C-alpha cells in the first residue's frame, strides 16, 4: 500500500538565472551616471527620431536588427520612449 505523506510544500525561491537581470541600486546609479556623461549611442538617437515621428513599428524593426532579439528590442523601445516623454 502506498502511503502519501501530507506535509507543507517547500517554498521554492527563484533560480539564479532569474536573479541575473535584477537591477541593484549601485548598478542603476552607475548606468545613469554613464548615460549622463556619454550620452546615447547613434542607433539610439536614430530610434528616438523614429519615435518622434510616430514610427513605432519601424523603430522596433530597427532595434530588433541592432539588438538581436524581439524582447530586447521591445524593452529598449519602451526605455527610449520613456526618455522622450521626460524631455
Buried (B, 14 or more C-beta within 10 A) or exposed (E): EEEEEEEEEEEEEEEEEEEEEEEEEEEEEEEEEEEEEEEEEEBBEBBBEBBEEEBEEEBBBBBBEBBEEEEEBBEBBEEBBEBEEEE
